[in-house]
Amino acid sequence: MATTHSRKPLRFSPFCRELSSKKVLTSTGLPMTDADVLDASNWCWCRTTGHQLGPDRGFVDPEDCRSGRACFVSAYEGLT
């Protein structure tokens, strides 16, 4: 007997998965806009380094932590 497995469509965030902030930590989904990352403090950090500088020594913020940056790692959901 064959079974059918349904999968959610993949959703990709435009931001590196290592970009973090208080707002990201308390969110239930992927950040898709700058407003999903930044709160009134505008404070964010790289989870790889634990600082406001990424592994490439560039600043961490939603504008810069995107595809094309050497240390970028894609963030996605929907595999299950």
C-alpha positions in Angstrom: 0.0 0.0 0.0 1.5 3.3 -1.1 1.5 6.3 1.2 1.7 9.9 0.2 3.9 12.3 2.2 3.0 15.9 2.0 5.7 18.5 2.4 5.4 22.2 3.1 6.9 24.3 0.3 10.4 25.5 1.1 10.7 29.1 2.3 14.0 30.9 2.1 14.9 33.9 4.2 17.0 36.5 2.5 19.2 36.7 5.6 22.1 34.5 6.8 20.9 31.9 9.3 23.6 33.1 11.7 22.1 36.6 11.9 20.5 36.9 15.3 18.8 39.4 17.5 16.3 39.4 20.5 13.5 39.7 18.0 14.8 36.7 15.9 15.1 34.6 19.1 11.5 35.3 20.1 10.0 34.9 16.7 8.2 31.8 15.5 9.2 31.9 11.9 12.0 32.9 9.6 12.9 36.6 9.3 11.8 37.8 5.9 12.2 41.6 6.3 14.5 43.9 8.2 11.6 44.6 10.6 11.6 40.9 11.5 15.2 41.2 12.7 15.5 44.6 14.3 13.7 46.0 17.3 14.0 49.5 18.7 17.6 48.8 19.8 18.8 47.9 16.3 21.1 45.4 18.0 22.0 42.2 16.2 24.9 39.8 16.2 26.4 36.8 14.4 25.7 33.4 16.1 29.0 32.1 14.7 31.2 34.7 16.3 28.9 36.0 19.1 29.7 39.5 18.2 28.7 42.4 15.9 31.4 41.3 13.5 30.9 38.3 11.3 33.6 35.6 10.5 34.7 37.9 7.6 35.2 40.8 10.1 32.4 42.7 8.4 29.6 44.3 10.4 26.5 42.2 11.2 23.1 43.7 10.1 20.2 42.8 7.9 21.4 44.9 5.1 24.8 43.1 4.9 24.0 39.5 6.1 22.6 38.3 2.8 23.5 36.1 -0.1 26.8 37.1 -1.7 28.7 37.6 1.5 31.5 35.1 1.9 30.2 33.8 5.3 26.5 33.6 4.3 24.6 30.5 5.1 21.1 30.1 3.8 18.2 29.9 6.2 15.2 27.9 5.1 12.2 25.9 6.5 9.6 23.5 5.2 11.4 20.2 4.9 8.9 18.4 7.0 
